[in-house]
Amino acid sequence: MQNQKSRFTEIRDQRLEKLAKLRELGINPFPAQSVKDHPNQHIIDNYSKFEGKELTLTGRLMSWRGHGKLNFADLQDQSGTIQLVCKEGDLTDTSADAQTIGFSDLNLIDIGDFVQVTGKVGKTKSGQLSLMVTSLSLLTKSIRPLPEKREGLKDKEQIFRRRYLDLTMNQESREMFVRKSKFWAANRKFLTDQGFIEVETPVLEHVTGGADAKPFVTHHHALDQDFYLRISQELQLKRLIGGGFEKVFNLGPNFRNEGIDDEHLQEYYQCEWYWAYADYQDNMNMLVEMFRYIAMEVYGRTEFTRGEHTFDLADDWVKIDYVEIIQDKLGIDIFTDSLEKMLSVLKEHKVKLTGEVTKSRVIDNLWKILRRDIAGPAFLINEPKFMSPLAKSKMSNPELTERFHIVIAGSELGNGYSELNDPVDQLERFREQQGARDAGDEESQMLDIDYVEMLEYGMPPTSGYAHSERLFWFLENVTAREGTLFPQMKSHISTMTRNIYGIKED
């Protein structure tokens, strides 16, 4: 039994034999060129236009059913699936010159193969829309069998590790990631329609900042210096505002060397922008319209249900005071109460802290207790200055900042503020953050002297904002890894693959 080949290995060996046979027949199993007249779904949706017409289609065979002199198959492309009918006598013979495969050699074709087929569009006796195939050519020979369609690909780890199989077998996954593309396209179009220009910012930085997060470190060999993978696009974008641009945004990846959960990944995409001569109120007003626009462009609606909350982005967005809600709901004055009192409240609510126990982190977790009960859509405003090192203080109360967070269905989905542009104040706050960092808090922000220098030359009043792909995950009601094409995971090679390729264990 131990020496007996697995069913998988047997199938793979059989397909390798078919591959060799195809080459003996003069058939190239991996040609470079192909022809495709229309996507499958376009033909299905416009049958009356294409009935009786000869077309050439391409795609992957997802089923293969033989019935004597008839073979039926399902041809899948990105758009959808169409049935193929291959009839003995109608199919062009096998030809090395024409690179076609005749009816007698269809046994060399397998589920999973990519093919090019030519034929007339029609319907079978049962009324099934089909392509009546007259010519079939192989585009790619599949060596490994696809997962069983009945069982599908259900194991989450396998889905994340072999997303290509998930996309092949699960139409819902393909459709979700098409919506993700539309999501980012809607972000981009809304901003460009508002007069913003898209710019690039470096991923590698001498000093990284713009958020409280632990960065990844790498070494630049040409410059012989350590660099950080950026945790935010913020400071570089604001340098552009200081350089004379008035509306800029960037779409791209950020990296934070932190934990993994349903809402956080170490590598994720973010949309971030900065708007000169605007304040946080201007940004909030624009964001109400932006969220409604994205929802309609991607989903065709503004009402959603997430968990226990139902919300409508078309409703009025309420404003919640950061200091007041913690005082009213938890009896904590975040300015005067002791750290010990705050920690006791967290303990009562069974909240476990990770990382350094700082006042800011404790207060943030107090707020998170309350956040989960807010349906929204809402803006959380009046965050304290000591928790917002890059936000401008309020004229009416310098201990508070002109900062907001978007809160919907118990989740925070983005934040922005009126940007601090006072170089003296900024330097002081940076030094406080660097002091905490030097004391062991790896998530505190770094002292960026170059940025302070830019502020000394002058940056106009500015408001900035950012949301990540977490917003998309939220709208889809999926976890971070489910909503990411290639989430990072520990490297792993299966025993079967190791045996096939003769790879030794590490």
C-alpha positions, 0 to 999 in steps of 0.5 A: 500500500505504501508503494502504491501510487496515489490516484492524483499521481496516476492521473498526472502520469496519464496526462504526461503520457497524453502530452507526449502523444500529442507531441508525437502527433505534431501538436504543440500543447503550448502554442503562443497564438490564439483567436477569440471572437467574443466572451462567452457571456456576450454570446449567451446574452445576445443569442438572437444576434449570433444564432447560426453564425460561426465563431471562434471561442477560447477558454478552459474545459470544465467538464467533458462528457462522451456519448458515443459519437457525441462529446459535450463539454463546458467551456469556461472563460472569465465571463461565463460558461458555454456548452460545446457539442463535438460530433463525429464527422463534423470535427476537423481531423487531427492535423499537425499543419492546422494544429487541430485535434480530430474526434478520434483523438479527443481522448487526449483532451482533459478537463482543465485543458485550455482550448480554442474551438470554432463552430456555429452557435445554436441550440441542442434538441433540449434547448441548451445554447451551444457551440456546434464545434467543427474545429478544436485546437489545444492551447494549454495541456493541463498536467494536474487534475482540477479539484473535484467540482462536487467538492470544490475548493473549500479549505480556506488555507488551500484557497489562499495558497492556490487562489488560481484554483479558487478562481477557476472553480468558484465563480463567486470568487471571480465576481468578487475580485471583479467588484474589487477592481470596480471599487478601486476604479470608482475611488480613482474616478471620483477623485479625478472628477473632483480635480485630484491628480494621481501621483506615485510615492516611494515604498522604501523610505529613510524614515517612515511615518504617518501612522502608529505602526511597526514597520518592516526593515530592509537593506538597500545594498547600493546605498548601504543603508537600511530602509523601511517599507512605508506604513502610510503615503502621508508624509510624502504626499504632504511634501507635494502639497508643500511643493505647490500641488493642491489636490493629490492622491495615491493608490498603492500598498502599505506595509505594517509588521503587525498581527493578522486578524479579520480586519488587518493584513501586513500588506494592504492597498490604500487610497490616500489624498491631500487637499490644500486650502481645505479642512476636515469639514470639507473632507467629511462633506466630500466623503459622504458623496464619495461613499454613496458614489462608490456603493452605487458604482459597485453594488447599485445600492446604498443600503447594507446589512453587516452583522446586527447593523443595517445602514444606508449611506444615503442617510444623514451622517451623524457626528459623535464626540470622542471625549463625550461618548467615553465619558457618558458610556463608560464614566471615564474622563480621558484627560483626568482619570488615571491609567489604572481606572481605565485599565479596570474598565477594560478588564470589566469588558474583558479586553486584553491589550497587546503591545506597550500599555500606553495611555493612547492605546488604552483609550483607543481600546475604550473607544472600541468597546463602544464602537461595535454598537454604532450602526452609523454612518457616522463621523467620530470627531474631537480626538485628543491632541495626544493621540493625533500627532499629525492633526491640527488642534481645534481653535476652540479647544487646543487639547482636541484635534480637527480629526475624524474617523468614519464609523459604520456598523461597528467598524472604523473604515477611514480617518482624516484631519486638518493637517498640522502645518506648524513646524514648531508644534510638529517638531514637538509632537515628533519628539514626544513620539520618538521618545516613546519609540526610544523607550520601547514602543515600536509603533510610535512615530519616528522623528522626521526632520526632513518633513519638519524642514519642509514645513518650515518652508511652508505648507498651506492649510490642508486636509487629508484622508485615507481608507484601505481595502478594509472598506471593500472587505467590509462592503463585501462582508468578508475577512481580510484574507478572503478579500485579498487575492494573495494574502501572505502566509507561511511558505509551505510545499505539500508532501505530494509536490515534494515527492513529485519534484524531488524536493527535500524537507527544509 
